[in-house]
Amino acid sequence: KHNKNNKKYWVLKLKTKDFILYTTSFKDLNLSKNQLLNLKIITNNISFKDYLGKSFYAPSYGFEVSGYLKNNALISYFLNQHTNEKIQEFYGALFFALPISSELRNDVNHYGVAHLIAISGYHIGLLFTLVFFILAPLYSFFQKRYFPYRSLRFDLSIFIFILLFAYAYLIGFVPSYVRSLIMALWGFYLLCKNIKILSFFTLFISIYLCIVLYPRLLLSIGFFFSCLGVFYIFLYLHHFSKLFNNFLNIILVNIWTFFCMITPVLYFFPLISYQQFLAIILSGIFIVFYPLVLCLHFIAHGNLLDPVLIDFFNLKFYALNIKIPTWALISYLILSFIAMRYRILALFCIFANFIPFIMIVI
């Protein structure tokens, strides 16, 4: 980049154990990914809000390259199965919450499937189901013979939650994943106590617990999207689930959540395209895709679908950048919360989000 005096400088994004640092350099340091750096930063202008958000800018000096960061053996095993850098980034984000380039982020935004790549409750549900059905026959064999008094569902659930916590540690306690895991544990506790799970009270308590345990989540966009997505699912179930059968509800809640999230997503990522309608179908396909590619990576055939994914990311429809004003987002969120009481406002959440798509053809 160039400053107002037309002097060239480089913007650096550096990740530490505790935060992400943005800084600048007027020298080309010829840095690459996974290099370890020693440097000093000037902290005078870092506010408490910046620190809490774990991402901020600070001037720096005294750069020294001290080596290279080696990935965890499991991460390396997964990613080394791919030769294409973009596909490596995709699977790194999908399985290990690794950062992605602006190019891949743009590809993902064209399809509107960022929620499928960001590890969250969707992935927890798929992982829980996959592990449960793998272990259930084996555990059942021993249970029937040696400890029939034990509950298969309870014991396996406890074991799977331990695995999910180990996974949280592996990926660095990603905000959206942490929220989902705490909510899953809270739901499991309520289920054991025979208390209603699918309620706004359950959601708000889980959000409160997450923020108490990790205050930095207050400033996390991923956490915000994760909570809001679940809120709109509950909003649909609250008003409309009794009007349709279970199969139709599964389809409609997917469509409902897609439209309800358009305005919040556009506020932070202002790109809209008719290509994003494919997200409705892709969310269903993902139920098969995710466990399939996970198993393929464990047997060293993770690159099997690479050609398909490369063509998939290269496909682009016409897209438009639409900026949502802050007042519009706040108004939309307020009406969404009031919609817990009024069904007509819940329908408004759907129809209001057709406006950005109409603007594409105007």
C-alpha positions in Angstrom: 0.0 0.0 0.0 0.9 3.7 -0.2 0.4 6.4 2.3 -0.7 10.0 1.6 3.0 10.9 0.9 3.0 8.1 -1.7 5.5 6.1 0.4 5.1 2.4 0.1 4.4 0.2 3.2 3.3 -3.3 4.0 0.4 -4.3 6.3 1.2 -7.4 8.4 -1.3 -9.7 10.2 0.5 -11.5 13.0 -1.0 -14.2 15.2 0.1 -14.7 18.8 -1.1 -17.2 21.4 -3.4 -14.6 22.9 -4.4 -12.2 20.1 -4.1 -11.1 16.5 -1.9 -8.1 15.8 -2.0 -5.8 12.8 1.1 -3.7 12.2 2.9 -2.0 9.4 6.5 -1.9 8.0 8.1 0.5 5.5 10.6 -2.3 4.6 9.8 -5.4 2.6 10.6 -8.0 5.2 10.0 -10.9 2.8 7.9 -12.8 5.3 5.9 -16.0 4.7 3.3 -18.0 6.4 4.2 -19.9 9.6 7.3 -17.9 10.3 8.1 -17.2 14.0 8.9 -13.5 14.7 10.3 -11.6 17.6 9.3 -7.9 17.7 8.4 -5.1 20.0 5.1 -3.2 19.8 4.0 0.3 21.1 0.9 -0.2 23.3 0.0 3.4 24.1 -3.1 3.5 21.9 -4.4 0.0 22.6 -7.8 0.4 24.5 -9.4 -2.2 26.8 -12.0 -2.8 24.0 -9.2 -3.6 21.6 -7.6 -6.0 24.1 -10.9 -7.7 24.9 -11.5 -8.2 21.2 -8.1 -9.9 20.9 -7.5 -8.1 17.5 -6.0 -4.7 17.2 -3.4 -2.5 15.4 -0.1 -1.4 17.0 3.1 0.2 15.6 6.1 -2.2 15.9 9.8 -2.3 15.5 12.7 -4.7 15.9 11.6 -7.5 13.6 13.6 -10.8 13.9 12.8 -14.1 12.3 13.3 -16.8 14.9 12.2 -19.9 12.9 9.2 -21.7 11.5 6.0 -22.8 13.2 5.4 -26.5 12.8 1.8 -27.7 12.5 0.4 -30.3 14.8 1.1 -33.8 13.4 -2.6 -34.4 12.7 -3.0 -31.0 11.0 0.0 -31.7 8.8 -1.3 -35.2 8.0 -4.6 -33.8 6.8 -3.2 -30.8 4.8 -0.3 -32.5 3.2 -2.8 -34.6 1.2 -3.5 -31.6 -0.9 -1.2 -29.8 -3.5 -3.5 -26.9 -4.2 -3.0 -24.1 -1.7 -6.6 -22.9 -1.8 -7.9 -26.4 -1.1 -5.4 -26.7 1.8 -6.8 -23.5 3.2 -10.3 -24.7 2.8 -9.7 -28.0 4.7 -7.5 -26.2 7.2 -10.5 -23.9 8.0 -13.1 -26.7 7.8 -11.3 -29.0 10.2 -8.9 -26.9 12.3 -10.3 -23.3 12.1 -7.1 -22.1 10.4 -7.3 -18.6 8.9 -8.1 -18.3 5.2 -6.9 -15.9 2.5 -9.1 -13.0 1.2 -9.4 -14.9 -2.1 -10.9 -18.0 -0.5 -13.1 -15.8 1.7 -14.4 -14.1 -1.4 -15.2 -17.5 -3.0 -17.0 -18.6 0.1 -19.0 -15.3 0.3 -20.2 -15.8 -3.3 -21.9 -19.0 -2.2 -23.0 -17.7 1.2 -21.6 -20.8 2.9 -19.3 -19.1 5.5 -21.4 -20.8 8.2 -20.5 -24.2 6.8 -16.7 -23.5 7.0 -16.6 -21.8 10.3 -16.6 -24.6 12.9 -19.8 -24.3 15.0 -22.9 -26.2 16.2 -23.6 -27.6 12.8 -20.2 -29.4 12.9 -20.7 -30.5 16.5 -24.0 -32.1 15.6 -22.5 -34.0 12.6 -19.4 -35.1 14.6 -21.5 -36.2 17.6 -23.8 -38.2 15.3 -20.9 -39.8 13.4 -19.0 -40.9 16.5 -22.1 -42.1 18.2 -23.1 -44.4 15.4 -19.6 -45.7 15.1 -19.2 -46.5 18.8 -22.7 -47.6 19.6 -22.5 -51.1 18.2 -19.2 -51.8 19.9 -20.3 -50.4 23.2 -23.6 -52.2 23.0 -21.8 -55.5 22.6 -20.0 -55.2 25.9 -22.9 -53.4 27.7 -25.3 -56.3 27.1 -22.8 -58.8 28.5 -21.0 -57.1 31.3 -22.9 -53.9 32.5 -26.5 -54.0 31.2 -27.5 -51.5 34.0 -25.6 -48.7 32.3 -27.2 -46.3 29.8 -25.6 -46.5 26.4 -26.8 -43.1 25.4 -25.6 -41.4 28.5 -22.2 -43.1 28.6 -21.4 -42.5 25.0 -22.6 -38.9 25.2 -20.2 -38.3 28.1 -17.3 -39.8 26.1 -18.1 -37.9 23.0 -18.3 -34.6 24.9 -14.8 -35.4 26.2 -13.6 -35.8 22.6 -15.3 -32.6 21.6 -13.5 -30.7 24.4 -10.2 -32.2 23.2 -11.1 -31.0 19.7 -11.8 -27.5 21.1 -8.3 -27.5 22.5 -6.8 -28.6 19.2 -8.5 -25.8 17.2 -7.8 -23.1 19.9 -11.2 -22.7 21.4 -12.9 -21.0 18.4 -15.7 -18.7 19.6 -18.5 -20.1 17.5 -17.4 -23.7 18.5 -17.2 -22.8 22.2 -20.7 -21.3 22.1 -22.1 -24.4 20.4 -20.3 -26.8 22.8 -21.5 -25.0 25.9 -25.0 -24.9 24.5 -24.8 -28.6 23.7 -23.6 -29.4 27.3 -26.4 -27.2 28.7 -28.9 -28.9 26.5 -27.6 -32.4 27.6 -27.9 -31.4 31.2 -31.5 -30.2 30.7 -32.3 -33.4 28.8 -31.0 -35.5 31.7 -33.2 -33.4 34.0 -36.2 -33.8 31.6 -36.4 -30.0 31.1 -37.5 -28.4 27.8 -34.4 -27.8 25.6 -35.6 -25.9 22.5 -36.4 -22.6 24.1 -35.2 -19.0 24.0 -34.3 -19.3 27.7 -31.9 -22.1 26.9 -30.3 -20.1 24.2 -29.9 -16.9 26.3 -28.5 -18.8 29.3 -25.9 -20.6 27.1 -24.9 -17.2 25.6 -24.6 -15.8 29.1 -22.4 -18.7 30.2 -20.2 -18.3 27.2 -19.6 -14.6 27.8 -19.0 -15.2 31.5 -16.3 -17.8 30.7 -14.9 -15.9 27.7 -15.6 -12.1 27.8 -13.8 -11.6 24.5 -16.7 -13.3 22.8 -18.6 -10.1 23.2 -16.6 -8.7 20.3 -16.4 -11.8 18.1 -18.3 -11.6 14.8 -18.3 -15.4 14.5 -19.9 -15.7 18.0 -22.5 -13.1 17.0 -23.4 -15.0 13.8 -23.5 -18.3 15.6 -25.8 -17.0 18.3 -28.0 -15.2 15.8 -28.3 -18.3 13.6 -29.6 -20.4 16.5 -31.9 -17.6 17.6 -33.6 -17.6 14.2 -33.9 -21.4 14.2 -35.7 -21.1 17.6 -37.8 -18.3 16.2 -39.0 -20.6 13.4 -39.7 -23.5 15.8 -41.5 -21.2 18.2 -44.0 -19.9 15.6 -44.2 -22.4 12.7 -43.0 -25.9 13.7 -46.4 -27.1 14.6 -47.9 -26.2 11.2 -45.8 -28.7 9.3 -44.5 -32.3 9.6 -40.9 -33.0 10.7 -39.6 -33.6 7.1 -41.0 -30.3 5.9 -39.8 -28.5 9.0 -36.2 -29.6 8.3 -36.4 -28.1 4.8 -38.2 -24.9 5.8 -36.0 -24.1 8.8 -33.0 -24.2 6.5 -34.6 -21.8 4.0 -35.8 -19.6 6.9 -32.4 -19.3 8.6 -30.8 -18.5 5.2 -33.0 -15.5 4.6 -33.1 -14.3 8.2 -29.3 -14.0 8.2 -28.9 -12.0 5.0 -29.0 -8.6 6.6 -26.6 -9.3 9.5 -24.1 -11.0 7.1 -24.3 -8.2 4.6 -23.5 -5.6 7.3 -20.1 -7.2 7.9 -19.6 -8.8 4.4 -21.4 -6.6 1.9 -21.5 -9.0 -1.1 -24.8 -10.3 -2.5 -25.4 -12.6 -5.4 -28.0 -15.0 -6.7 -25.4 -17.6 -6.3 -26.0 -17.5 -2.6 -29.3 -19.3 -3.1 -27.2 -22.4 -3.6 -26.4 -22.2 0.1 -29.8 -23.7 0.8 -29.0 -26.8 -1.2 -25.4 -26.9 -0.1 -26.4 -27.0 3.5 -28.2 -30.2 2.9 -25.3 -31.7 0.8 -22.9 -30.7 3.6 -24.5 -33.3 5.9 -23.0 -36.0 3.7 -19.9 -34.1 2.5 -18.5 -33.3 5.9 -18.3 -36.8 7.4 -17.3 -38.2 4.0 -14.2 -35.9 3.6 -13.4 -36.4 7.2 -13.2 -40.2 6.8 -11.3 -39.8 3.5 -8.6 -37.7 5.2 -8.2 -40.3 8.0 -7.5 -43.0 5.3 -5.1 -40.7 3.4 -7.5 -40.1 0.4 -8.5 -36.5 1.3 -7.6 -35.2 -2.1 -10.2 -37.3 -3.9 -12.7 -34.4 -4.3 -10.0 -31.7 -4.9 -10.8 -31.3 -8.7 -14.5 -30.8 -7.9 -13.8 -28.2 -5.2 -11.4 -26.3 -7.5 -14.1 -26.0 -10.2 -16.7 -25.2 -7.5 -14.7 -22.2 -6.2 -13.9 -21.0 -9.7 -17.6 -20.6 -10.5 -18.8 -17.0 -10.1 -22.1 -15.3 -10.8 -22.6 -11.6 -11.0 -22.3 -10.1 -7.5 -23.1 -6.7 -6.0 -21.7 -4.9 -2.9 -24.5 -3.6 -0.7 -23.7 -1.7 2.5 -26.2 -2.0 5.3 -26.3 1.1 7.6 -25.8 0.5 11.3 -29.3 1.9 12.1 -30.8 -0.6 9.7 -29.0 -3.5 11.3 -30.0 -2.4 14.8 -33.6 -1.9 13.8 -33.7 -5.3 12.2 -32.3 -7.0 15.3 -34.8 -5.2 17.6 -37.7 -6.3 15.4 -36.3 -9.8 15.4 -36.4 -9.9 19.2 -39.9 -8.5 19.4 -40.8 -11.2 16.9 -40.6 -13.7 19.7 -44.0 -12.3 20.7 -45.5 -11.5 17.3 -45.6 -14.0 14.4 -46.2 -11.2 11.8 -42.8 -9.7 12.7 -41.2 -13.1 12.3 -42.5 -13.2 8.8 -41.1 -9.7 8.3 -37.6 -11.1 9.0 -38.0 -13.2 5.9 -39.5 -10.7 3.5 -37.2 -7.8 4.4 -34.3 -9.9 3.2 -35.6 -10.1 -0.3 -34.8 -6.5 -0.8 -31.0 -7.0 -1.3 -31.6 -9.6 -4.0 -34.1 -7.3 -5.8 -31.4 -4.6 -5.8 -29.2 -6.8 -7.9 -31.4 -6.3 -11.0 -32.3 -2.7 -10.4 
